[in-house]
Amino acid sequence: MDIKGQLKEKAEEIIHKIKNDKNVASKFQKDPVSTVESLLGVDLPNDQIEALVDFIKAKIDIDKIGNALGGLKGLLGK
């Protein structure tokens, strides 16, 4: 597996932790860069870690939108 695949896999693990652990979610909201670095266990260059943080934030937001739309579907009876 190449480095991009490894980072994506790690990002998915971090997203899972953020969604399922309120303490991690709180830390991520306060200081996403430090939280991601500590969860990775690796000190990456700032541009790389910021890109990873942006990916994680976007993925979490997309999942929230999907959940909201799923709730609307139930309200509409479809």
Secondary structure, 3 states (H helix, E strand, C coil): CCHHHHHHHHHHHHHHHHHHCHHHHHHHHHCHHHHHHHHHCCCCCHHHHHHHHHHHHHHHHHHHHHHHHHHHHHHHCC
